[in-house]
Amino acid sequence: MASEELSDGRTAYARLLLLLLGEVVAGICIYGVFTFVPAVQMPITFTAWAIVAGDNILYPKKNKSLSSLLCWITAVLTSFCGIEWRTTHLDIWSRLMLTGLCLMAALIFLDRRQDWDD
């Protein structure tokens, strides 16, 4: 019954909007860190990559939660940023791609938190 505690009586649409708002705020903060403190870019990105890669290996069957759905949407947008970066070689696309990777890792962490609590 942990899923009932997490929802707090909100509809799925309201929870999705809250997750999306949180992702936008976190994305702006991470992008700002990557822009103004580029020295931390590689350790944070490597950690995020390890989380995403580990999730693909350990949990190949994805569940149907809202954070999993938002993670897939973020993955598509991150892939688009990666293609644009390879095409144009502009730093903005690489920072957006790495920010998307970090957001995917955060969403995976939120998604797997329920599995760890059980």
Phi, psi and omega per residue, in radians:
M1 nan 0.284 3.094
A2 -1.191 -0.514 -3.140
S3 -1.136 -0.556 3.077
E4 -1.196 -0.634 3.118
E5 -1.180 -0.625 -3.112
L6 -1.257 -0.528 -3.063
S7 -1.367 -0.517 -3.132
D8 0.957 0.541 3.106
G9 1.356 0.133 3.132
R10 -1.460 2.663 3.070
T11 -1.335 2.899 3.139
A12 -1.100 -0.627 3.129
Y13 -1.117 -0.748 3.131
A14 -1.170 -0.696 3.103
R15 -1.151 -0.671 3.099
L16 -1.115 -0.726 3.107
L17 -1.139 -0.670 3.079
L18 -1.136 -0.740 3.075
L19 -1.094 -0.735 3.133
L20 -1.126 -0.748 3.091
L21 -1.090 -0.755 3.090
G22 -1.103 -0.659 3.121
E23 -1.181 -0.682 3.115
V24 -1.131 -0.785 3.134
V25 -1.121 -0.791 3.112
A26 -1.124 -0.669 3.117
G27 -1.106 -0.723 3.100
I28 -1.112 -0.736 3.129
C29 -1.137 -0.783 -3.137
I30 -1.147 -0.734 3.106
Y31 -1.073 -0.702 3.089
G32 -1.102 -0.713 3.095
V33 -1.111 -0.776 3.138
F34 -1.139 -0.530 -3.121
T35 -1.339 -0.789 -3.003
F36 -1.680 -0.323 3.105
V37 -2.302 1.291 -3.049
P38 -1.182 -0.223 -3.136
A39 -1.172 -0.475 -3.126
V40 -1.563 -0.027 -3.066
Q41 -1.095 -0.809 -3.069
M42 -1.222 -0.812 3.115
P43 -1.091 -0.698 3.131
I44 -1.171 -0.747 -3.126
T45 -1.149 -0.711 3.124
F46 -1.116 -0.716 3.109
T47 -1.121 -0.761 3.120
A48 -1.123 -0.711 3.105
W49 -1.096 -0.702 3.128
A50 -1.107 -0.674 3.119
I51 -1.162 -0.798 -3.119
V52 -1.161 -0.770 3.130
A53 -1.151 -0.720 3.102
G54 -1.106 -0.642 3.105
D55 -1.170 -0.664 3.112
N56 -1.154 -0.534 -3.136
I57 -1.467 -0.811 -3.030
L58 -1.419 -0.531 -3.115
Y59 -2.216 1.217 -3.105
P60 -1.165 -0.461 3.108
K61 -1.620 1.942 -3.101
K62 -1.407 2.608 3.072
N63 -1.605 -3.090 -3.023
K64 -1.912 0.616 -3.125
S65 -1.400 2.927 3.137
L66 -1.173 -0.663 3.138
S67 -1.219 -0.529 3.056
S68 -1.165 -0.723 3.087
L69 -1.101 -0.786 3.128
L70 -1.163 -0.547 3.083
C71 -1.158 -0.687 3.100
W72 -1.161 -0.692 3.093
I73 -1.107 -0.735 3.108
T74 -1.132 -0.646 3.125
A75 -1.120 -0.690 3.116
V76 -1.136 -0.800 3.131
L77 -1.148 -0.633 3.099
T78 -1.148 -0.696 3.086
S79 -1.103 -0.702 3.076
F80 -1.061 -0.752 3.112
C81 -1.112 -0.648 3.096
G82 -1.134 -0.696 3.099
I83 -1.138 -0.771 3.112
E84 -1.107 -0.660 3.132
W85 -1.139 -0.730 3.127
R86 -1.176 -0.481 -3.128
T87 -1.420 -0.810 -3.011
T88 -1.755 -0.364 -3.099
H89 1.031 0.559 3.079
L90 -1.603 2.483 -3.094
D91 -1.141 -0.510 -3.116
I92 -1.062 -0.672 -3.130
W93 -1.220 -0.649 3.117
S94 -1.183 -0.707 3.094
R95 -1.144 -0.686 3.090
L96 -1.144 -0.656 3.114
M97 -1.143 -0.777 3.140
L98 -1.212 -0.584 3.058
T99 -1.133 -0.741 3.084
G100 -1.077 -0.670 3.099
L101 -1.105 -0.737 3.110
C102 -1.146 -0.677 3.101
L103 -1.160 -0.660 3.076
M104 -1.087 -0.724 3.114
A105 -1.108 -0.699 3.115
A106 -1.142 -0.707 3.118
L107 -1.183 -0.640 3.068
I108 -1.122 -0.722 3.106
F109 -1.066 -0.766 3.091
L110 -1.098 -0.666 -3.116
D111 -1.220 -0.695 -3.100
R112 -1.462 -0.217 3.135
R113 -1.016 -0.670 3.116
Q114 -1.129 -0.686 3.121
D115 -1.138 -0.638 -3.113
W116 -1.271 -0.530 -3.130
D117 -1.296 -0.482 -3.104
D118 -1.354 nan nan
